[in-house]
Amino acid sequence: YERAGIRDQKGEWDPKKRAKEIIAKLDISGDKKLNKEEFVTGCMNDQVICKLLLPRSS
């Protein structure tokens, strides 16, 4: 969250809630786990996740 400049970690930005939502969205196989392929594919196709993972430009 700090890398993305997100300070409010309540409500929709609660880390545990966001993790569950991300796994549910990216979990193609439905096993409630992410394998490397699901993770990489999901990250490349989701702008919010990309923003959270990529370093900020200065």
N, CA, C and O atoms as a CHARMM CRD file, in Angstrom:
* protein
*
  232
    1    1 TYR  N      0.79900  -1.19000   0.00000 PROA 1      0.00000
    2    1 TYR  CA     0.00000   0.00000   0.00000 PROA 1      0.00000
    3    1 TYR  C      0.85300   1.26900   0.00000 PROA 1      0.00000
    4    1 TYR  O      0.52400   2.24500  -0.67500 PROA 1      0.00000
    5    2 GLU  N      1.92600   1.24900   0.74600 PROA 2      0.00000
    6    2 GLU  CA     2.79800   2.42100   0.80700 PROA 2      0.00000
    7    2 GLU  C      3.35800   2.76100  -0.56500 PROA 2      0.00000
    8    2 GLU  O      3.44400   3.93500  -0.92600 PROA 2      0.00000
    9    3 ARG  N      3.74500   1.73100  -1.34300 PROA 3      0.00000
   10    3 ARG  CA     4.30800   1.96400  -2.67600 PROA 3      0.00000
   11    3 ARG  C      3.28700   2.60400  -3.60200 PROA 3      0.00000
   12    3 ARG  O      3.65500   3.34400  -4.51400 PROA 3      0.00000
   13    4 ALA  N      2.00500   2.32500  -3.37600 PROA 4      0.00000
   14    4 ALA  CA     0.95800   2.88100  -4.22800 PROA 4      0.00000
   15    4 ALA  C      0.41900   4.19400  -3.66800 PROA 4      0.00000
   16    4 ALA  O     -0.45400   4.81200  -4.27800 PROA 4      0.00000
   17    5 GLY  N      0.92500   4.62500  -2.51700 PROA 5      0.00000
   18    5 GLY  CA     0.47200   5.87600  -1.92500 PROA 5      0.00000
   19    5 GLY  C     -0.87800   5.76700  -1.23600 PROA 5      0.00000
   20    5 GLY  O     -1.56000   6.77500  -1.04600 PROA 5      0.00000
   21    6 ILE  N     -1.27500   4.55100  -0.85900 PROA 6      0.00000
   22    6 ILE  CA    -2.57000   4.33100  -0.21000 PROA 6      0.00000
   23    6 ILE  C     -2.35300   4.31800   1.29600 PROA 6      0.00000
   24    6 ILE  O     -1.65300   3.45600   1.82700 PROA 6      0.00000
   25    7 ARG  N     -2.95300   5.27100   1.97000 PROA 7      0.00000
   26    7 ARG  CA    -2.77000   5.38000   3.41200 PROA 7      0.00000
   27    7 ARG  C     -3.94100   4.76400   4.18300 PROA 7      0.00000
   28    7 ARG  O     -3.73700   4.20500   5.26000 PROA 7      0.00000
   29    8 ASP  N     -5.14500   4.85800   3.65700 PROA 8      0.00000
   30    8 ASP  CA    -6.33800   4.32100   4.31500 PROA 8      0.00000
   31    8 ASP  C     -6.41700   2.81900   4.06100 PROA 8      0.00000
   32    8 ASP  O     -6.61500   2.39300   2.92300 PROA 8      0.00000
   33    9 GLN  N     -6.26700   2.02000   5.10600 PROA 9      0.00000
   34    9 GLN  CA    -6.32000   0.56800   4.95700 PROA 9      0.00000
   35    9 GLN  C     -7.58900  -0.00100   5.58300 PROA 9      0.00000
   36    9 GLN  O     -7.58900  -1.11500   6.10600 PROA 9      0.00000
   37   10 LYS  N     -8.66500   0.77100   5.52500 PROA 10     0.00000
   38   10 LYS  CA    -9.95000   0.32800   6.06400 PROA 10     0.00000
   39   10 LYS  C    -10.93000   0.14600   4.91500 PROA 10     0.00000
   40   10 LYS  O    -10.67800   0.57800   3.79000 PROA 10     0.00000
   41   11 GLY  N    -12.04300  -0.49600   5.21200 PROA 11     0.00000
   42   11 GLY  CA   -13.07600  -0.67900   4.19100 PROA 11     0.00000
   43   11 GLY  C    -12.57300  -1.48900   3.02100 PROA 11     0.00000
   44   11 GLY  O    -12.04100  -2.58400   3.20200 PROA 11     0.00000
   45   12 GLU  N    -12.73800  -0.96000   1.81800 PROA 12     0.00000
   46   12 GLU  CA   -12.33800  -1.69200   0.61500 PROA 12     0.00000
   47   12 GLU  C    -10.83200  -1.88100   0.50900 PROA 12     0.00000
   48   12 GLU  O    -10.37700  -2.71100  -0.27800 PROA 12     0.00000
   49   13 TRP  N    -10.05600  -1.14200   1.27100 PROA 13     0.00000
   50   13 TRP  CA    -8.59600  -1.26000   1.22200 PROA 13     0.00000
   51   13 TRP  C     -8.03000  -2.10600   2.35700 PROA 13     0.00000
   52   13 TRP  O     -6.81200  -2.15500   2.52900 PROA 13     0.00000
   53   14 ASP  N     -8.88200  -2.77400   3.14000 PROA 14     0.00000
   54   14 ASP  CA    -8.40300  -3.67400   4.18400 PROA 14     0.00000
   55   14 ASP  C     -7.54200  -4.75900   3.53600 PROA 14     0.00000
   56   14 ASP  O     -8.01300  -5.45000   2.63200 PROA 14     0.00000
   57   15 PRO  N     -6.29200  -4.92300   3.97600 PROA 15     0.00000
   58   15 PRO  CA    -5.38400  -5.86900   3.31400 PROA 15     0.00000
   59   15 PRO  C     -5.91300  -7.29800   3.22300 PROA 15     0.00000
   60   15 PRO  O     -5.75800  -7.94100   2.18500 PROA 15     0.00000
   61   16 LYS  N     -6.53000  -7.80400   4.27800 PROA 16     0.00000
   62   16 LYS  CA    -7.05800  -9.17400   4.24600 PROA 16     0.00000
   63   16 LYS  C     -8.20600  -9.29300   3.25000 PROA 16     0.00000
   64   16 LYS  O     -8.29700 -10.27100   2.50900 PROA 16     0.00000
   65   17 LYS  N     -9.07300  -8.29900   3.23900 PROA 17     0.00000
   66   17 LYS  CA   -10.20000  -8.30700   2.30400 PROA 17     0.00000
   67   17 LYS  C     -9.69600  -8.22200   0.86300 PROA 17     0.00000
   68   17 LYS  O    -10.16900  -8.95400  -0.00600 PROA 17     0.00000
   69   18 ARG  N     -8.75200  -7.34200   0.61700 PROA 18     0.00000
   70   18 ARG  CA    -8.19400  -7.19400  -0.73900 PROA 18     0.00000
   71   18 ARG  C     -7.51100  -8.47500  -1.19200 PROA 18     0.00000
   72   18 ARG  O     -7.65200  -8.87300  -2.34900 PROA 18     0.00000
   73   19 ALA  N     -6.76800  -9.13200  -0.29100 PROA 19     0.00000
   74   19 ALA  CA    -6.09200 -10.38600  -0.65300 PROA 19     0.00000
   75   19 ALA  C     -7.10500 -11.44000  -1.07900 PROA 19     0.00000
   76   19 ALA  O     -6.89900 -12.12800  -2.07900 PROA 19     0.00000
   77   20 LYS  N     -8.19400 -11.57300  -0.33400 PROA 20     0.00000
   78   20 LYS  CA    -9.23800 -12.54500  -0.69400 PROA 20     0.00000
   79   20 LYS  C     -9.86100 -12.20900  -2.04000 PROA 20     0.00000
   80   20 LYS  O    -10.09700 -13.09900  -2.85600 PROA 20     0.00000
   81   21 GLU  N    -10.12700 -10.92900  -2.27600 PROA 21     0.00000
   82   21 GLU  CA   -10.71600 -10.50100  -3.54800 PROA 21     0.00000
   83   21 GLU  C     -9.76700 -10.77200  -4.71400 PROA 21     0.00000
   84   21 GLU  O    -10.19500 -11.22600  -5.77600 PROA 21     0.00000
   85   22 ILE  N     -8.49400 -10.49600  -4.51800 PROA 22     0.00000
   86   22 ILE  CA    -7.50500 -10.71400  -5.57900 PROA 22     0.00000
   87   22 ILE  C     -7.39000 -12.19900  -5.90200 PROA 22     0.00000
   88   22 ILE  O     -7.38100 -12.58100  -7.07200 PROA 22     0.00000
   89   23 ILE  N     -7.30400 -13.03200  -4.87700 PROA 23     0.00000
   90   23 ILE  CA    -7.20600 -14.47400  -5.11500 PROA 23     0.00000
   91   23 ILE  C     -8.45000 -14.97800  -5.83000 PROA 23     0.00000
   92   23 ILE  O     -8.34600 -15.76300  -6.77300 PROA 23     0.00000
   93   24 ALA  N     -9.62700 -14.53800  -5.39300 PROA 24     0.00000
   94   24 ALA  CA   -10.86600 -14.96800  -6.04400 PROA 24     0.00000
   95   24 ALA  C    -10.89300 -14.54600  -7.51000 PROA 24     0.00000
   96   24 ALA  O    -11.36000 -15.29800  -8.36500 PROA 24     0.00000
   97   25 LYS  N    -10.40200 -13.36200  -7.79900 PROA 25     0.00000
   98   25 LYS  CA   -10.41700 -12.84700  -9.16900 PROA 25     0.00000
   99   25 LYS  C     -9.41600 -13.56600 -10.07100 PROA 25     0.00000
  100   25 LYS  O     -9.71600 -13.83900 -11.23400 PROA 25     0.00000
  101   26 LEU  N     -8.23300 -13.87500  -9.54500 PROA 26     0.00000
  102   26 LEU  CA    -7.16800 -14.44300 -10.36500 PROA 26     0.00000
  103   26 LEU  C     -7.15700 -15.96700 -10.39100 PROA 26     0.00000
  104   26 LEU  O     -6.50600 -16.56400 -11.24800 PROA 26     0.00000
  105   27 ASP  N     -7.86400 -16.60000  -9.47000 PROA 27     0.00000
  106   27 ASP  CA    -7.84100 -18.05600  -9.32800 PROA 27     0.00000
  107   27 ASP  C     -8.65500 -18.73400 -10.43100 PROA 27     0.00000
  108   27 ASP  O     -9.85000 -18.98400 -10.27000 PROA 27     0.00000
  109   28 ILE  N     -8.00000 -19.02300 -11.53700 PROA 28     0.00000
  110   28 ILE  CA    -8.65800 -19.62500 -12.69600 PROA 28     0.00000
  111   28 ILE  C     -9.10000 -21.05400 -12.39600 PROA 28     0.00000
  112   28 ILE  O    -10.18000 -21.46400 -12.82300 PROA 28     0.00000
  113   29 SER  N     -8.29200 -21.81300 -11.67600 PROA 29     0.00000
  114   29 SER  CA    -8.58600 -23.22400 -11.41400 PROA 29     0.00000
  115   29 SER  C     -9.66400 -23.42600 -10.35000 PROA 29     0.00000
  116   29 SER  O    -10.25500 -24.50200 -10.26800 PROA 29     0.00000
  117   30 GLY  N     -9.92600 -22.40000  -9.53400 PROA 30     0.00000
  118   30 GLY  CA   -10.95500 -22.50100  -8.50600 PROA 30     0.00000
  119   30 GLY  C    -10.51200 -23.22800  -7.24500 PROA 30     0.00000
  120   30 GLY  O    -11.35400 -23.62100  -6.43800 PROA 30     0.00000
  121   31 ASP  N     -9.20500 -23.41700  -7.05500 PROA 31     0.00000
  122   31 ASP  CA    -8.71400 -24.14400  -5.88200 PROA 31     0.00000
  123   31 ASP  C     -8.38200 -23.23000  -4.69600 PROA 31     0.00000
  124   31 ASP  O     -7.82200 -23.68300  -3.69800 PROA 31     0.00000
  125   32 LYS  N     -8.72600 -21.95400  -4.80800 PROA 32     0.00000
  126   32 LYS  CA    -8.48600 -20.94100  -3.76700 PROA 32     0.00000
  127   32 LYS  C     -7.00100 -20.72300  -3.48300 PROA 32     0.00000
  128   32 LYS  O     -6.61400 -20.28800  -2.39800 PROA 32     0.00000
  129   33 LYS  N     -6.18300 -21.03600  -4.48500 PROA 33     0.00000
  130   33 LYS  CA    -4.74200 -20.79800  -4.42100 PROA 33     0.00000
  131   33 LYS  C     -4.31500 -20.22700  -5.76000 PROA 33     0.00000
  132   33 LYS  O     -4.96700 -20.46000  -6.77800 PROA 33     0.00000
  133   34 LEU  N     -3.22300 -19.48300  -5.76100 PROA 34     0.00000
  134   34 LEU  CA    -2.69500 -18.95400  -7.01600 PROA 34     0.00000
  135   34 LEU  C     -1.39200 -19.65000  -7.35000 PROA 34     0.00000
  136   34 LEU  O     -0.45600 -19.66600  -6.55000 PROA 34     0.00000
  137   35 ASN  N     -1.34000 -20.22800  -8.54600 PROA 35     0.00000
  138   35 ASN  CA    -0.06000 -20.74700  -9.00500 PROA 35     0.00000
  139   35 ASN  C      0.64000 -19.62100  -9.76000 PROA 35     0.00000
  140   35 ASN  O      0.05900 -18.55800  -9.97400 PROA 35     0.00000
  141   36 LYS  N      1.86700 -19.85100 -10.15600 PROA 36     0.00000
  142   36 LYS  CA     2.65900 -18.80200 -10.80800 PROA 36     0.00000
  143   36 LYS  C      1.97000 -18.28500 -12.06500 PROA 36     0.00000
  144   36 LYS  O      1.92100 -17.07500 -12.28700 PROA 36     0.00000
  145   37 GLU  N      1.43400 -19.18500 -12.89300 PROA 37     0.00000
  146   37 GLU  CA     0.78600 -18.77700 -14.14400 PROA 37     0.00000
  147   37 GLU  C     -0.43600 -17.90100 -13.87900 PROA 37     0.00000
  148   37 GLU  O     -0.62200 -16.88000 -14.54200 PROA 37     0.00000
  149   38 GLU  N     -1.26700 -18.29100 -12.91600 PROA 38     0.00000
  150   38 GLU  CA    -2.44900 -17.49600 -12.57900 PROA 38     0.00000
  151   38 GLU  C     -2.03600 -16.11500 -12.07600 PROA 38     0.00000
  152   38 GLU  O     -2.64100 -15.10900 -12.44500 PROA 38     0.00000
  153   39 PHE  N     -1.01400 -16.07000 -11.23900 PROA 39     0.00000
  154   39 PHE  CA    -0.55100 -14.80400 -10.68100 PROA 39     0.00000
  155   39 PHE  C     -0.03100 -13.87100 -11.76500 PROA 39     0.00000
  156   39 PHE  O     -0.42400 -12.70700 -11.83400 PROA 39     0.00000
  157   40 VAL  N      0.85300 -14.38600 -12.60800 PROA 40     0.00000
  158   40 VAL  CA     1.45500 -13.55500 -13.65800 PROA 40     0.00000
  159   40 VAL  C      0.39300 -13.07300 -14.63500 PROA 40     0.00000
  160   40 VAL  O      0.36100 -11.89200 -14.98100 PROA 40     0.00000
  161   41 THR  N     -0.47400 -13.96900 -15.08300 PROA 41     0.00000
  162   41 THR  CA    -1.53700 -13.59400 -16.02300 PROA 41     0.00000
  163   41 THR  C     -2.45200 -12.54800 -15.40000 PROA 41     0.00000
  164   41 THR  O     -2.79700 -11.55500 -16.04000 PROA 41     0.00000
  165   42 GLY  N     -2.83900 -12.77200 -14.16400 PROA 42     0.00000
  166   42 GLY  CA    -3.71200 -11.82700 -13.47600 PROA 42     0.00000
  167   42 GLY  C     -3.07700 -10.46100 -13.31400 PROA 42     0.00000
  168   42 GLY  O     -3.73200  -9.44000 -13.52300 PROA 42     0.00000
  169   43 CYS  N     -1.81200 -10.43500 -12.94400 PROA 43     0.00000
  170   43 CYS  CA    -1.10900  -9.16000 -12.76900 PROA 43     0.00000
  171   43 CYS  C     -1.00600  -8.38800 -14.07600 PROA 43     0.00000
  172   43 CYS  O     -1.13500  -7.16400 -14.09100 PROA 43     0.00000
  173   44 MET  N     -0.77600  -9.09200 -15.15900 PROA 44     0.00000
  174   44 MET  CA    -0.64500  -8.42300 -16.45600 PROA 44     0.00000
  175   44 MET  C     -1.98300  -7.87300 -16.94800 PROA 44     0.00000
  176   44 MET  O     -2.00700  -6.95500 -17.76700 PROA 44     0.00000
  177   45 ASN  N     -3.09100  -8.42000 -16.46100 PROA 45     0.00000
  178   45 ASN  CA    -4.40800  -8.01700 -16.94300 PROA 45     0.00000
  179   45 ASN  C     -5.18500  -7.14200 -15.97000 PROA 45     0.00000
  180   45 ASN  O     -6.33100  -6.79300 -16.25500 PROA 45     0.00000
  181   46 ASP  N     -4.61300  -6.78400 -14.85200 PROA 46     0.00000
  182   46 ASP  CA    -5.32400  -5.98700 -13.85200 PROA 46     0.00000
  183   46 ASP  C     -4.51700  -4.73400 -13.52800 PROA 46     0.00000
  184   46 ASP  O     -3.44600  -4.81800 -12.92600 PROA 46     0.00000
  185   47 GLN  N     -5.02600  -3.58700 -13.92400 PROA 47     0.00000
  186   47 GLN  CA    -4.31700  -2.31800 -13.74000 PROA 47     0.00000
  187   47 GLN  C     -4.09800  -1.96400 -12.27100 PROA 47     0.00000
  188   47 GLN  O     -3.06800  -1.38500 -11.92300 PROA 47     0.00000
  189   48 VAL  N     -5.05000  -2.30600 -11.40800 PROA 48     0.00000
  190   48 VAL  CA    -4.90700  -1.98300  -9.98400 PROA 48     0.00000
  191   48 VAL  C     -3.75500  -2.78000  -9.37900 PROA 48     0.00000
  192   48 VAL  O     -2.93800  -2.23700  -8.63500 PROA 48     0.00000
  193   49 ILE  N     -3.69600  -4.06300  -9.70300 PROA 49     0.00000
  194   49 ILE  CA    -2.60600  -4.89100  -9.18600 PROA 49     0.00000
  195   49 ILE  C     -1.27200  -4.40900  -9.74600 PROA 49     0.00000
  196   49 ILE  O     -0.28100  -4.33700  -9.01900 PROA 49     0.00000
  197   50 CYS  N     -1.24500  -4.08200 -11.02100 PROA 50     0.00000
  198   50 CYS  CA    -0.01000  -3.55200 -11.62100 PROA 50     0.00000
  199   50 CYS  C      0.45600  -2.31300 -10.87600 PROA 50     0.00000
  200   50 CYS  O      1.64200  -2.16900 -10.57900 PROA 50     0.00000
  201   51 LYS  N     -0.47500  -1.42400 -10.57500 PROA 51     0.00000
  202   51 LYS  CA    -0.13000  -0.18800  -9.86900 PROA 51     0.00000
  203   51 LYS  C      0.44000  -0.49000  -8.48100 PROA 51     0.00000
  204   51 LYS  O      1.36800   0.17800  -8.02400 PROA 51     0.00000
  205   52 LEU  N     -0.12000  -1.49600  -7.82000 PROA 52     0.00000
  206   52 LEU  CA     0.36000  -1.84500  -6.48800 PROA 52     0.00000
  207   52 LEU  C      1.74400  -2.48100  -6.51300 PROA 52     0.00000
  208   52 LEU  O      2.52800  -2.30200  -5.58100 PROA 52     0.00000
  209   53 LEU  N      2.04800  -3.22400  -7.57900 PROA 53     0.00000
  210   53 LEU  CA     3.30500  -3.96700  -7.63200 PROA 53     0.00000
  211   53 LEU  C      4.46000  -3.22600  -8.28700 PROA 53     0.00000
  212   53 LEU  O      5.61800  -3.44500  -7.93000 PROA 53     0.00000
  213   54 LEU  N      4.16300  -2.36300  -9.22900 PROA 54     0.00000
  214   54 LEU  CA     5.22600  -1.66800  -9.94900 PROA 54     0.00000
  215   54 LEU  C      5.74800  -0.48500  -9.13900 PROA 54     0.00000
  216   54 LEU  O      4.97500   0.18300  -8.45200 PROA 54     0.00000
  217   55 PRO  N      7.03400  -0.22400  -9.21200 PROA 55     0.00000
  218   55 PRO  CA     7.58400   0.92700  -8.49300 PROA 55     0.00000
  219   55 PRO  C      7.03200   2.23200  -9.06000 PROA 55     0.00000
  220   55 PRO  O      6.77400   2.35500 -10.25800 PROA 55     0.00000
  221   56 ARG  N      6.86400   3.18000  -8.18200 PROA 56     0.00000
  222   56 ARG  CA     6.37900   4.49500  -8.61400 PROA 56     0.00000
  223   56 ARG  C      7.45600   5.22700  -9.38100 PROA 56     0.00000
  224   56 ARG  O      8.64300   5.10900  -9.07900 PROA 56     0.00000
  225   57 SER  N      7.02800   5.98900 -10.38300 PROA 57     0.00000
  226   57 SER  CA     7.95600   6.85200 -11.12300 PROA 57     0.00000
  227   57 SER  C      8.21400   8.09200 -10.30000 PROA 57     0.00000
  228   57 SER  O      7.29900   8.60800  -9.65900 PROA 57     0.00000
  229   58 SER  N      9.42400   8.57300 -10.30300 PROA 58     0.00000
  230   58 SER  CA     9.74100   9.78600  -9.53500 PROA 58     0.00000
  231   58 SER  C      9.69800  10.98600 -10.43400 PROA 58     0.00000
  232   58 SER  O      9.93600  12.10500  -9.98100 PROA 58     0.00000
